[in-house]
Amino acid sequence: MNVLAGRTTSDDLDLKHNYNLELISSQSHRNQHTRNMSVSTITSALSSLDTAEIAQSEPTCPGTWIKWSPGSIWTSYPYFQHEVCNVGWRPIAWSAERQEICLRAQNCKLDASDVDGGPCNACRWVEHSARFRQCIERAEHAQKHTPWAYLTAEQLHALMKKMVDKIKRLETQVTFFICPMSVITRINGIDKLANEKRRNKVLLKKLDDGKRILMLLASEDVVGLSRLLTVALNRGTSITAILDLLHRAIEGLYSPRGGFTTRQLDVSFLTEALGGSRLLYALQKALGLASSSTVRRHHKIPRLLPSIGEPSSDEINANISAFLDPNVKPPPPLLPSGARPGNVAMIDDISLESKCRYCGRRDAVMGLCPNIPVMLILA
């Protein structure tokens, strides 16, 4: 039994030894395989790096550098527009010191157009395209309803500031009435407030124009002022237009037509009757009296029938009828008692003009003394 036990123990030891040797050999084989795979991976990685270096060493289009005139390249360029639409180019580099931005065309094929490594034709055309000029114009001055995607950071900041100010202004127009059961909110209409502001602005301008008119009338002598104001008010002229008319009247560039009162027409008639048409013309330019044609149009002057020799009853009756003609002098109104007032005929000194005159109604020459012979030369 001991011998068998001893053999068994010896065989077991040999088996264990062989098993350990196989284990060591298998582990060594595994390590060798791992080392081979690592070397293969490193080799493929190096080969890919070589390929990338070779690809990068090939000439590519560097893009075109453009001077950005609207302002800072960080705040005045609309970067968000590339997110919402295809504008035809994209920025790839920037230079804050030179205020330049490098753009690459969307259809750039990444091959240089010349041996010096300059940009391709597509990139060169970006700066001269109509869409790029529109981009610069929007960056310098955007229209009121420009979409936000095309605005720059500066423009968005100004727009947000304007909206914040508007919100604060609207918040001040909200009044809260706290009741036991509910909260009643009343918001004043923005349109109503704007209308009140415009109305107040117009009223202030009218007051200012009224003060200017008073100062002008106090310092200047306007010819025909009453007629000018009467005609302007009848036409519904505004205060500003009246002020302009006053300035033109002072400079002699405007004179109102019509609007004469009865007193002004009477003064013009007496001026022409006593001083002649020349005096009336001078006073018309100086004081704004009516002209001779205007006086004749409003005043019906009676036509007297001159007498040759002693006046006859027919001539006297004709002259009385001419003076009392209703077209020449309207009859006075009736008295409160219903009686019609009469007329008084008074004859005073007679003014004679020592010159001959031809009377068409009588077909005779008048103004000659019958006792003194006179030789007439008729041309």
C-alpha positions as CSV (number, residue, x, y, z in Angstrom):
1,M,0.0,0.0,0.0
2,N,2.8,2.4,0.8
3,V,4.5,1.6,-2.5
4,L,1.3,2.4,-4.4
5,A,0.9,5.5,-2.4
6,G,4.4,6.5,-3.2
7,R,3.9,6.0,-6.9
8,T,0.7,7.8,-6.9
9,T,2.3,10.8,-5.3
10,S,5.2,10.8,-7.7
11,D,2.9,10.6,-10.7
12,D,0.8,13.4,-9.4
13,L,3.9,15.6,-9.0
14,D,4.9,14.9,-12.6
15,L,1.4,15.7,-13.8
16,K,1.4,19.0,-11.9
17,H,4.8,19.9,-13.3
18,N,3.7,19.2,-16.9
19,Y,0.5,21.2,-16.3
20,N,2.5,24.2,-15.0
21,L,4.8,24.0,-18.0
22,E,1.8,24.0,-20.4
23,L,0.3,26.9,-18.5
24,I,3.5,28.9,-18.7
25,S,3.8,28.2,-22.4
26,S,0.2,29.2,-23.1
27,Q,0.6,32.4,-21.2
28,S,3.8,33.2,-23.1
29,H,2.0,32.5,-26.4
30,R,-0.8,34.9,-25.3
31,N,1.7,37.6,-24.4
32,Q,3.4,37.2,-27.7
33,H,0.1,37.6,-29.6
34,T,-0.8,40.7,-27.6
35,R,2.6,42.2,-28.4
36,N,2.1,41.5,-32.1
37,M,-1.4,43.1,-32.0
38,S,0.0,46.2,-30.3
39,V,2.8,46.5,-32.9
40,S,0.2,46.2,-35.7
41,T,-2.0,48.8,-34.1
42,I,0.9,51.3,-33.7
43,T,2.0,50.6,-37.3
44,S,-1.5,51.3,-38.7
45,A,-1.8,54.5,-36.5
46,L,1.5,55.7,-37.8
47,S,0.5,55.0,-41.4
48,S,-2.7,57.0,-40.9
49,L,-0.7,59.9,-39.4
50,D,1.5,59.8,-42.4
51,T,-1.5,59.9,-44.7
52,A,-3.0,62.9,-42.8
53,E,0.4,64.7,-43.0
54,I,0.5,64.0,-46.7
55,A,-3.1,65.3,-47.1
56,Q,-2.3,68.4,-45.1
57,S,0.8,69.1,-47.0
58,E,-1.3,69.4,-50.2
59,P,-2.2,73.0,-51.2
60,T,-5.7,74.1,-50.0
61,C,-7.6,77.4,-50.5
62,P,-6.9,79.7,-47.5
63,G,-10.1,81.8,-48.0
64,T,-10.2,85.5,-48.7
65,W,-9.4,88.2,-46.0
66,I,-11.9,91.1,-46.1
67,K,-11.7,94.4,-44.2
68,W,-14.9,94.5,-42.0
69,S,-15.9,98.2,-42.2
70,P,-19.1,98.3,-40.1
71,G,-17.2,97.9,-36.8
72,S,-15.9,95.2,-34.5
73,I,-15.8,91.8,-36.0
74,W,-17.2,90.3,-32.8
75,T,-20.2,92.6,-32.3
76,S,-21.0,94.0,-35.8
77,Y,-21.0,90.7,-37.9
78,P,-24.3,88.8,-38.1
79,Y,-23.1,85.3,-37.2
80,F,-26.5,83.9,-36.6
81,Q,-27.5,84.2,-40.2
82,H,-25.3,81.1,-41.1
83,E,-27.6,79.1,-38.8
84,V,-30.9,79.9,-40.5
85,C,-29.9,80.1,-44.2
86,N,-27.2,79.5,-46.7
87,V,-25.7,82.9,-47.5
88,G,-23.0,81.6,-49.8
89,W,-20.0,81.8,-47.5
90,R,-18.9,81.1,-43.9
91,P,-16.2,82.7,-41.7
92,I,-13.2,80.6,-40.9
93,A,-10.7,83.0,-39.3
94,W,-10.6,86.4,-37.7
95,S,-8.1,89.2,-37.0
96,A,-9.2,91.6,-34.3
97,E,-6.1,93.7,-34.6
98,R,-6.6,94.4,-38.3
99,Q,-10.4,94.3,-38.2
100,E,-10.4,91.6,-40.9
101,I,-12.4,88.4,-41.3
102,C,-11.5,85.5,-43.5
103,L,-14.4,84.0,-45.5
104,R,-14.6,80.8,-47.5
105,A,-17.2,80.4,-50.2
106,Q,-19.8,77.7,-49.8
107,N,-18.8,76.2,-53.2
108,C,-15.1,76.4,-52.5
109,K,-13.3,73.2,-53.7
110,L,-10.3,73.7,-51.4
111,D,-7.9,73.9,-54.3
112,A,-5.7,77.0,-54.6
113,S,-6.2,79.1,-57.7
114,D,-2.5,80.0,-58.1
115,V,0.9,78.7,-57.1
116,D,1.3,81.3,-54.4
117,G,-1.5,79.8,-52.3
118,G,-4.0,82.5,-52.9
119,P,-7.8,82.0,-52.6
120,C,-9.8,80.4,-55.3
121,N,-12.1,82.3,-57.7
122,A,-15.2,81.4,-55.7
123,C,-13.8,82.9,-52.5
124,R,-12.6,85.9,-54.3
125,W,-16.1,86.6,-55.7
126,V,-17.6,86.6,-52.2
127,E,-16.5,90.2,-51.5
128,H,-18.1,91.5,-54.7
129,S,-21.4,89.6,-54.5
130,A,-24.7,91.5,-54.0
131,R,-25.6,89.4,-51.0
132,F,-22.4,90.3,-49.2
133,R,-23.0,94.0,-49.9
134,Q,-26.5,93.7,-48.5
135,C,-25.0,92.1,-45.4
136,I,-22.7,95.1,-44.9
137,E,-25.6,97.5,-45.4
138,R,-27.7,95.7,-42.8
139,A,-24.8,95.7,-40.4
140,E,-24.4,99.5,-40.8
141,H,-28.1,100.4,-40.8
142,A,-30.8,97.7,-40.5
143,Q,-34.3,98.4,-41.6
144,K,-37.1,98.5,-39.0
145,H,-38.7,95.2,-39.9
146,T,-35.4,93.2,-40.5
147,P,-35.6,89.6,-39.1
148,W,-33.7,89.1,-36.0
149,A,-31.6,86.4,-37.6
150,Y,-29.9,89.0,-39.8
151,L,-29.1,91.4,-37.0
152,T,-25.7,91.9,-35.4
153,A,-25.0,91.7,-31.7
154,E,-25.0,95.5,-31.4
155,Q,-28.4,95.8,-33.1
156,L,-29.9,93.0,-31.0
157,H,-28.6,94.7,-27.9
158,A,-30.2,98.0,-28.9
159,L,-33.4,96.3,-29.9
160,M,-33.6,94.5,-26.5
161,K,-32.9,97.7,-24.7
162,K,-35.7,99.5,-26.6
163,M,-38.1,96.6,-25.7
164,V,-37.1,96.8,-22.1
165,D,-37.8,100.5,-22.0
166,K,-41.1,100.0,-23.6
167,I,-42.0,97.2,-21.1
168,K,-41.1,99.5,-18.2
169,R,-43.2,102.3,-19.7
170,L,-46.2,100.0,-20.1
171,E,-45.7,98.7,-16.5
172,T,-46.2,102.2,-15.2
173,Q,-49.5,102.5,-17.0
174,V,-51.0,99.5,-15.2
175,T,-53.1,100.4,-12.1
176,F,-54.2,97.7,-9.7
177,F,-57.4,98.0,-7.7
178,I,-57.4,95.4,-4.9
179,C,-61.0,94.3,-4.0
180,P,-62.1,91.9,-1.3
181,M,-63.0,89.3,-3.9
182,S,-60.7,89.9,-6.9
183,V,-58.0,92.0,-8.4
184,I,-59.2,94.4,-11.2
185,T,-56.5,95.4,-13.6
186,R,-56.9,98.4,-15.8
187,I,-54.5,99.1,-18.6
188,N,-54.6,102.5,-20.3
189,G,-54.5,102.3,-24.1
190,I,-51.2,103.0,-25.7
191,D,-52.9,104.5,-28.7
192,K,-54.9,106.9,-26.5
193,L,-51.8,108.0,-24.7
194,A,-50.0,108.5,-28.1
195,N,-52.9,110.6,-29.4
196,E,-52.8,112.8,-26.3
197,K,-49.1,113.4,-26.7
198,R,-49.6,114.3,-30.4
199,R,-52.5,116.6,-29.5
200,N,-50.4,118.4,-26.8
201,K,-47.6,118.8,-29.3
202,V,-49.8,120.4,-31.8
203,L,-51.3,122.7,-29.2
204,L,-47.9,123.8,-28.0
205,K,-46.8,124.5,-31.6
206,K,-49.9,126.6,-32.2
207,L,-49.2,128.6,-29.0
208,D,-45.7,129.2,-30.1
209,D,-46.9,130.3,-33.6
210,G,-49.4,132.7,-31.9
211,K,-46.6,134.3,-29.8
212,R,-44.5,134.7,-32.9
213,I,-47.4,136.4,-34.7
214,L,-47.9,138.8,-31.8
215,M,-44.2,139.7,-31.8
216,L,-44.2,140.2,-35.5
217,L,-47.2,142.5,-35.4
218,A,-45.6,144.5,-32.6
219,S,-42.4,145.1,-34.5
220,E,-43.6,145.3,-38.2
221,D,-46.2,147.4,-40.0
222,V,-48.1,145.0,-42.3
223,V,-49.9,146.6,-45.2
224,G,-53.5,145.4,-45.4
225,L,-53.3,143.5,-42.2
226,S,-57.0,143.3,-41.6
227,R,-57.8,142.1,-45.1
228,L,-55.0,139.5,-44.9
229,L,-56.3,138.1,-41.7
230,T,-59.9,138.2,-43.0
231,V,-59.1,136.4,-46.2
232,A,-56.9,133.8,-44.4
233,L,-59.6,133.0,-41.7
234,N,-62.3,132.7,-44.4
235,R,-60.2,130.2,-46.2
236,G,-59.5,128.2,-43.0
237,T,-55.8,128.8,-43.1
238,S,-53.7,127.4,-40.3
239,I,-51.7,129.5,-37.8
240,T,-48.4,128.4,-39.4
241,A,-49.6,129.4,-42.9
242,I,-50.8,132.8,-41.6
243,L,-47.4,133.4,-40.1
244,D,-45.8,132.6,-43.5
245,L,-48.3,135.0,-45.2
246,L,-47.3,137.8,-42.8
247,H,-43.6,137.3,-43.5
248,R,-44.3,137.4,-47.3
249,A,-46.5,140.5,-46.9
250,I,-43.8,142.3,-45.0
251,E,-41.3,141.5,-47.8
252,G,-43.8,142.7,-50.4
253,L,-44.3,139.3,-52.0
254,Y,-48.0,138.9,-51.1
255,S,-51.0,141.1,-51.2
256,P,-54.5,139.7,-50.4
257,R,-57.2,140.1,-53.1
258,G,-60.6,141.4,-52.0
259,G,-61.9,141.6,-48.5
260,F,-62.3,145.4,-48.5
261,T,-64.7,146.9,-46.0
262,T,-67.3,149.6,-46.8
263,R,-65.2,152.2,-45.1
264,Q,-62.0,151.2,-47.0
265,L,-64.0,151.5,-50.3
266,D,-65.4,154.9,-49.4
267,V,-61.9,156.2,-48.5
268,S,-60.5,154.9,-51.8
269,F,-63.4,156.6,-53.7
270,L,-62.8,159.9,-52.0
271,T,-59.1,159.7,-52.6
272,E,-59.6,159.2,-56.3
273,A,-62.4,161.9,-56.5
274,L,-60.3,164.5,-54.7
275,G,-56.7,163.6,-55.6
276,G,-57.0,161.7,-58.8
277,S,-56.0,158.2,-59.8
278,R,-52.3,158.9,-59.2
279,L,-52.8,159.6,-55.5
280,L,-55.0,156.5,-55.2
281,Y,-52.3,154.4,-56.7
282,A,-49.7,155.7,-54.3
283,L,-51.9,155.2,-51.3
284,Q,-52.8,151.7,-52.6
285,K,-49.2,150.7,-52.5
286,A,-48.5,152.4,-49.1
287,L,-51.6,151.8,-47.1
288,G,-53.3,149.0,-49.0
289,L,-56.3,150.9,-50.4
290,A,-58.5,149.6,-53.1
291,S,-57.5,150.2,-56.7
292,S,-59.5,152.3,-59.2
293,S,-61.1,149.3,-60.9
294,T,-62.2,147.9,-57.6
295,V,-63.7,151.2,-56.6
296,R,-65.7,151.5,-59.8
297,R,-66.9,147.9,-59.5
298,H,-68.3,148.5,-56.0
299,H,-69.4,152.1,-56.3
300,K,-71.8,153.1,-59.0
301,I,-70.8,156.7,-59.9
302,P,-73.8,158.7,-61.2
303,R,-73.5,160.2,-64.6
304,L,-74.5,163.8,-64.7
305,L,-75.9,165.5,-67.7
306,P,-74.1,168.9,-68.2
307,S,-76.0,171.9,-69.3
308,I,-75.1,174.0,-72.3
309,G,-76.3,177.5,-71.4
310,E,-79.0,177.8,-68.9
311,P,-80.1,174.5,-67.2
312,S,-83.5,173.3,-68.3
313,S,-86.1,171.5,-66.2
314,D,-85.4,168.2,-68.1
315,E,-81.7,168.4,-67.4
316,I,-82.4,169.0,-63.7
317,N,-84.8,166.1,-63.5
318,A,-82.4,163.8,-65.3
319,N,-79.6,164.7,-62.8
320,I,-81.9,164.2,-59.8
321,S,-82.9,160.7,-61.2
322,A,-79.2,159.9,-61.7
323,F,-78.3,160.7,-58.2
324,L,-81.3,158.9,-56.6
325,D,-81.0,155.8,-58.8
326,P,-81.4,152.7,-56.5
327,N,-78.5,151.1,-58.3
328,V,-76.3,154.0,-57.5
329,K,-77.5,154.7,-54.0
330,P,-79.8,152.2,-52.3
331,P,-82.7,153.8,-50.5
332,P,-82.4,154.2,-46.7
333,P,-84.4,151.7,-44.5
334,L,-87.8,152.5,-43.3
335,L,-88.3,154.3,-40.0
336,P,-89.7,152.5,-36.9
337,S,-93.0,154.2,-37.6
338,G,-93.1,152.7,-41.1
339,A,-92.6,156.0,-42.8
340,R,-90.0,156.3,-45.6
341,P,-87.3,158.9,-45.1
342,G,-87.0,161.6,-47.8
343,N,-84.1,163.3,-49.5
344,V,-82.9,166.9,-49.4
345,A,-81.4,168.5,-52.5
346,M,-78.8,171.2,-51.6
347,I,-76.9,173.2,-54.1
348,D,-73.6,174.7,-53.0
349,D,-70.8,176.4,-54.8
350,I,-70.0,174.9,-58.2
351,S,-66.4,173.9,-59.1
352,L,-65.5,174.7,-62.6
353,E,-62.7,173.2,-64.6
354,S,-61.5,175.6,-67.3
355,K,-61.0,173.3,-70.2
356,C,-63.0,172.1,-73.2
357,R,-64.6,168.7,-73.2
358,Y,-66.5,166.7,-75.7
359,C,-69.9,165.4,-74.5
360,G,-70.9,162.2,-76.3
361,R,-74.5,162.3,-75.1
362,R,-75.0,165.7,-76.6
363,D,-72.5,165.4,-79.4
364,A,-71.2,168.9,-78.6
365,V,-68.1,170.6,-77.3
366,M,-68.5,172.2,-73.9
367,G,-66.4,174.6,-71.8
368,L,-66.4,177.5,-74.3
369,C,-67.5,181.0,-73.4
370,P,-70.1,182.2,-75.8
371,N,-69.0,185.9,-75.5
372,I,-65.3,185.2,-76.5
373,P,-64.6,183.9,-79.9
374,V,-62.3,180.9,-79.9
375,M,-60.6,179.2,-82.8
376,L,-60.8,175.4,-82.5
377,I,-58.4,173.1,-84.4
378,L,-59.9,169.7,-84.7
379,A,-57.4,167.0,-85.4
